């Protein structure tokens, strides 16, 4: 049975429509609080962080009201990267952590990412149980007045998160002499990003650190990498780091201004970890991972497995196979040795750690030849169009044409009202033809 509210990465949508409004966030809080307070009797606690969207001021109080109505005590942390929330959920031994964010989406969207007491994103099974509670009668889950939850604001969440990140590296590790450009997308990492690198001694050139509630991901961040490229060139930085709205993605610019995506970062990390004998099992990618990456791992004798799109599914496969490295082309990269979900700043630190002896960023990356890839996102009113007779026929036709020369992947977006069409092949003319066959059946 498909899920009603949750997508591939939590709950997401347009603010004040359908799922994303105060009324629904009260229900989400009440349902999640009811489920988790029954799983762990000792400490009935939830912690909440958010990105910088204006709508967070509307949605957070409603969510808090739902949680406290369920009898959960709540700590609010303010703007904080998603993995910071995950790490602190585990450290504080909370029942659950909730991140109010729409990640890389525009400011007018918002949503939720939920984490269990282990710092992991919730499984499909738990999400379905929470959905059942969302649709149950509200009065059934309301707590007695004497056991309502309390609310407290914690002001030092970013400092605690930064310290956890730094504790993963040797005490003598520093970035003195390094020039680092960082684009924080006017999002959740706007405080912790620059502060982290400055605390290690780097000269930091920052952009996207003046959020106003509307400019999150607006022509900046990991979905607009040209900004970090220009910043690196302007300041002659050794490296550029570009985050997304909730800082769980990273895209890199080397010192020459070359953009390095998640696949190239994963290849570099896997090579390094294998050499250091800290790579466990192999690497988990996704259906979107480039074929060039797959071929590189084959040549390097590194096991490679694809998961469904979404870093939650990557993490699930990592656990199932005992792997400690996985991620997506988009820059969601999970360092299983240190974290339970994607973390742009943590990955950035790991890259900088590998550069500490004077190695240039351009010498670390571009380890494989990328198979040409075209990705188109078609906005639709109803994503079920992908199951129409016309669309299914077009997909079969395109797959038949490209067989033996590449591949096609057509899927619903888990976070937006769009159909994603992706194709890979060294035969560009054929690739474009196949993309257009599917595109015409949808638009």
VENQUI-V643226 format. One record per backbone hydrogen bond with DSSP energy under -0.5 kcal/mol. NH is the residue of the N-H (numbers start at 1). CO is the residue of the C=O. Records with the same first field share a line. If there is no record, write none. Layout:
# VENQUI-V643226
NH = CO + CO
This chain:
# VENQUI-V643226
7 = 10
10 = 7
11 = 112
13 = 110
15 = 108
16 = 20
17 = 14 + 20
20 = 14 + 17
21 = 19
25 = 21
26 = 22
27 = 23
28 = 24
29 = 25
30 = 26
31 = 27
32 = 28
33 = 29
34 = 30
35 = 31
36 = 32
37 = 33
38 = 34 + 35
39 = 36
40 = 36
45 = 43
46 = 73
47 = 96
48 = 75
49 = 98
50 = 78
51 = 100
54 = 213
56 = 53
57 = 54
58 = 55
59 = 55
60 = 56
62 = 58
63 = 59
64 = 60
65 = 61
66 = 62
67 = 63
68 = 64
69 = 65
70 = 66
71 = 68
72 = 67
73 = 44
74 = 150
75 = 46
76 = 152
77 = 48
78 = 48
80 = 50
82 = 246
84 = 81
85 = 81
86 = 82
87 = 83
88 = 84
89 = 85
90 = 86
91 = 87
92 = 88
93 = 90
94 = 89
95 = 45
96 = 45
97 = 115
98 = 47
99 = 113
100 = 49 + 98
101 = 99 + 111
105 = 102
109 = 106
110 = 13
112 = 11
113 = 99
115 = 97
116 = 120
117 = 95
119 = 116
122 = 114
127 = 123
128 = 124
129 = 125
130 = 126
131 = 127
132 = 128
133 = 129
134 = 130
135 = 131
136 = 133
140 = 137
141 = 137 + 138
142 = 138 + 139
143 = 69
147 = 144
148 = 145
149 = 68
152 = 74
154 = 76
155 = 153
160 = 156
161 = 157
162 = 158
163 = 159
164 = 160
165 = 161
166 = 162
167 = 163
168 = 165
169 = 166
173 = 170
175 = 200
177 = 201
178 = 175
180 = 178 + 203
181 = 239
182 = 205
183 = 241
184 = 182 + 207
186 = 208
187 = 184
188 = 245
190 = 187
193 = 189
195 = 191
196 = 192
197 = 193
198 = 194
199 = 195
200 = 196
201 = 198
202 = 197
203 = 178
204 = 202
205 = 180
206 = 204
207 = 182
217 = 185
218 = 215
219 = 217
222 = 243
224 = 221
227 = 224
229 = 225
230 = 226
231 = 227
232 = 228
233 = 229
234 = 230
235 = 231
236 = 232
237 = 232
238 = 179
239 = 179
240 = 253
241 = 181
242 = 251
243 = 183
244 = 249
247 = 244
250 = 331
251 = 242
252 = 260
253 = 240
254 = 258
255 = 238
257 = 254
260 = 252
261 = 259
262 = 329
265 = 261
266 = 262
267 = 263
268 = 264
269 = 265
270 = 266
271 = 267
272 = 268
273 = 269
274 = 270
275 = 271
276 = 272
277 = 274
278 = 273
279 = 273
280 = 278
281 = 279
282 = 280
283 = 303
284 = 325
285 = 283 + 305
287 = 307
289 = 286
293 = 290
294 = 290
295 = 291
296 = 292
297 = 293
298 = 294
299 = 295
300 = 296
301 = 298
302 = 297
303 = 281 + 301
305 = 283
307 = 285
313 = 310
314 = 310
315 = 311
316 = 312
317 = 313
318 = 314
319 = 315
320 = 316
321 = 317
322 = 318
323 = 318
324 = 280
326 = 334
327 = 284
328 = 332
331 = 328
333 = 248 + 331
334 = 326
335 = 333
336 = 324 + 334
337 = 324
338 = 335
339 = 335
343 = 333
344 = 247
345 = 247
347 = 343
348 = 344
349 = 345
350 = 346
351 = 347
352 = 348
353 = 349
354 = 350
355 = 351 + 352
356 = 353
358 = 355
361 = 238
363 = 360
364 = 360 + 361
365 = 361
370 = 368
374 = 423
376 = 421
378 = 376 + 419
379 = 377
380 = 417
385 = 382
386 = 383
387 = 384
388 = 385
392 = 388
393 = 389
394 = 390
395 = 391
396 = 392
397 = 393
398 = 394
399 = 395
400 = 396
401 = 397
402 = 398
403 = 399
405 = 402
406 = 402
407 = 424
409 = 422
411 = 420
413 = 418
418 = 416
419 = 378
420 = 411
421 = 376 + 419
422 = 409 + 420
423 = 374
424 = 407
425 = 372
426 = 405
428 = 426
431 = 427
432 = 428
433 = 429
434 = 430
435 = 431
436 = 432
437 = 433
438 = 434
439 = 435
440 = 436
441 = 437 + 438
442 = 438 + 439
443 = 439
